[in-house]
């Protein structure tokens, strides 16, 4: 197991370098970031030259990337155009989005897997049909529509929750935003679990366990559910990074100043340092999540061994 982890960590090095280089190049072709620092007026040449020199934009793109990559390993993600260090913005944004993502993943695991198991064991029955139709509706409706409707009904009309989240964003205020963020993924987890349960229900080892007269709950939990969760764990593991980076719409609806908010502001203002810095950390989140998923395979399926 230790050798496998070391090999996987070594494999992440070229992936991390390639992903950050691609993001760095894509961000730098968005346009001249200095042009947006002077408002609607065009910067005078002397001011533009000073700003480019101050932020290192006067160097070749290759040199800018190598300098940035070297600074990343020391914890320096550069300085935003408003003068604040990007690391300081991360320290305030990532904890908020991490809590929001944790709530969303909890909904996916508890609600999505439970509904998937129930419908998989009752495939073709009215409950199965109802859940399939409900998940299809959730997938079809855009996130901003779901978020605005729930915010209007539960927050404004009925007053059950606060219509917006306070700056500190405690867990109690993130239940509804987490549900909105997880809605589409929850529907996919439900359908994926249902399909996997229904397929493994016909496998030989499950039939053998049933023929031995084992209790139903033991057959489901030990012989059926563990093997069926492998594709679900794969989806949820890759979805963690997507939820953290793709929460722009949800955070805008509920006024949550997290990663999505900072990315939106960075793209809007062509703040390359902020965008590249945040995306770099999201790449690390993806890599770590994928490594944890691979390690969980051996826990769920004893037949899988990492040598």
Secondary structure, DSSP 4 states (H G I P E B T S, - for coil): -HHHHHHHHHHHHHHHHHHHHHHHHHHHTS--GGGGTTTTSPPPHHHHHHHHHHTTTTS-HHHHHHHHHHHHTTT---B-TTS-BHHHHHHHHHHHHHHHHHHHHHHIIIIIHHHHHHHHHTTTSHHHHHHHHHHHHHHHS-HHHHHHHHIIIIIIIS-SS-SS--TT--GGGGHHHHHHHHHHHHHHHHHHHHHHHHHHTTSHHHHHHHHTT--HHHIIIIIIIHHHHHHHHHHHHHHHHHHHHS-HHHHHHTT--SHHHHHHHHHHTT-HHHHHHHHHHHHHHHHHHHHHHHHHHHHH-TT----
